[in-house]
Amino acid sequence: MIKYNLNCKKCKHSFDSWFASSLEFEKLKKKGFLTCIKCNSKKVVKSLMAPKIASKKNYITGVNDNSKIKEIYKKVKEYQGFIRKNFKYVGKNFAYEARSIHFENKKNNKGIYGTATSDEINELHEEGIKTEIIPWIKDKSN
Ligand SMILES: [Zn+2]
């Protein structure tokens, strides 16, 4: 099981939903079964902010107790610290900034990190711009 944070482009409602896998999510989306729980719009996109770590047994092998989850969180936090130090935060301008680096060939630019919708990531991929989706824990969740 995987939990995604979904955003409705129409009414801006944000909600969480569980899927068997990322593949199942794509299937449902293609078939138009993915709708906003508030306004029923099909313009629902996956937020790439935080692929959440589930405490379900099978999701990550051996991670079914809180102490381990805490360890993972700690690691992810370290990793976030590394990214903060070495990459420039661009927030929601990620797609725009990634394009300007790619097309203007800014060689000395620091890498960037930020948030983007799955549509934006797909568009970037089509344009030949590689991105990685990484786990991210909001500071509030401490
Ligand atoms: Zn909506």
Residues whose N, C-alpha, C, O or C-beta is under 5 A from the ligand:
A	BS01	ZN	C8 K10 C11 K12 H13 C36 K38 C39 N40 S41
